[in-house]
Amino acid sequence: MPDLFSNLPVALWIGGGVLLILAEFFIPGTFVAFLGTAGILTGILVYFFDLVLGWQLGIWAILSTVLIYAGSQTIRKIFPAQSEHTIPREDQIGRLVPVVKDVLVERKGGRILFQGVEWDAISKKARIPKGSKARILGRDNLTFVVEPLEIPEEPI
């Protein structure tokens, strides 16, 4: 058996695989870790079998595809999507919601509570303080556009 560190292709595959797995901490998603795992597995196969570069790349591509598919299926089973908390449809506009963090005029940072989930919110008219009620006017992607709930003053 050849020495692991004297075999450059093995060191490159395993080293590259480890680097890809570490890159997962900086790149969103999980597929990069699967590419790294496929690289490490390819390096192990190259250590035991004398494979030309074309076969190495083919094995890495196949392993990557299988790991991404199988891994994403497994992750979906472990961490199912929260389908009960959906983004509201247009017919839900006009709903009253509590303000959990001051909603600012034309600036992100405010938060409302809708369907048991906190969402980003902005106001087009006036600042809406925490603890108040707001009315949903629409949304811009995942940010709700709300207005302050005007309570009519009672005559004295």
N, C-alpha and C positions, 0 to 999 in steps of 0.2 A: 504494500500500500504506500502511495506517495505521501510525503509530508504535506500537511494542510497549507502551510505558509509558503512552501516552494511552488505550489500549483497556483499560478496567477488567476486563471479563470475561476477557480473555486473561491479564492479570496475576493475577487471582484463581485461574484454573485452573492456571496454571503454578506460581504461588507455593504454592497448596494442595497440588499434586502433589509439589513439592520438600519441603514440610513433612511430608507423609505418608511419603515415602521416608526422611527423617531420623528420623521417629518409629519406624521399623523397628528402630533401634538400642535402643529402650527397650521395645518391645512384642514378646513372643515370637511366633514364626511368621513366615511370609514374605508372607502375603497383603496386608499393609498397603503394602508396596513395589509390589505389582501395582496397587493402587488409586491410588497416587501416579503410577505410570507412565501409567495410563489418564487421570488428570487432566492430565498434561503433554501427552499426545497430543490430548486434547480441546481444550486451550488452543491447540495448533498449528492444529487444524482451524478453531477459532473465529477465529484470526488471518487465515486465508485465505478463509473463507466466513462470510457474515453469517447466523448461525444464532440462532433464538429460544431462550429458556431451556429450553423443553420438549425441543427437539431436542438441546441440549447435554447435558442430564441423561440422555436416552436413549442418546446416543452414549457417554457416560461409563459408564453401566450395562452396555452391551453390551461395550465394551472391557474393563471390569473383569472381567466374567464370562469372556470369552475368555482374558485374560491369566492369571487365577487358574487356570483349567483347564489351559491349555497349560503354564504355568509349573510347576504342581505335578507334571504328568506328566514334565516335563524334569528337575525336581529329584529325583524318585524314580528316574529312570534314572541320574543322576549319583551320587546318594547312596542306594544300595539299603539297605533295612532289614536288620539283622543277624539273619536268621531262625534261624541256627544257635544263637544264644544266647537260648533261650526261658526264660520264667519257669517254674520246675518245676511239674509237676502234683502232685496230692495223693499219687500213688503213689511219688513220689520223696522223700517225707518219711522221715526216718530216715537219710538219707545223711550220711556223715562229710565234713566240709569243714575246710580250714585257716583259721585266724584270722589276718588280715593287719593288723588294728588292734584293740586291746583292745575287747572287747565288754562293755558296761556293763549293769548291772541296771536295766531299765525306762527306759533313756535311750539315745537315738540317738547315733551317733558311731562305733560299732564297725563293722568290715568283715570279711566272709568272702569266700573265693574259691570260686565255684561255676560249673562249665562254662566255666572260663577267664575269667570276668568277676567283678569285685569287686561285692559287693552290701552294702547297709546291713544291720546285724544288731543285735538286742537280746537280752538274756537275761532270763528270768523268775526264775532261781534265784541265780546267782552270776556275778561278773565272770570273764571268760575272757581270759587274757592272749594277746598277740600271739605267734604261733609255736605255739600249742596247736591241738588238734583240737576241733571242736564237732559236735554232731548237730543236724540240721534237724528242728524240731518242727512248723513251719508258717510261714505268712507273713501279714503284714498289709500289703496292697498290695505295694509293692516292698521292704519291710523284712522280713527273715527273723527268725523267732523261733527261737533256738537254745539248746541246753543244753551245759554242759561235758561232755566225754567223761571219764567216770569210769573210770580204770584200776585194777582191783583190786590191792591190795597183795599181794606174794608173802609167804608165811609164812617166818619165819626159822628 
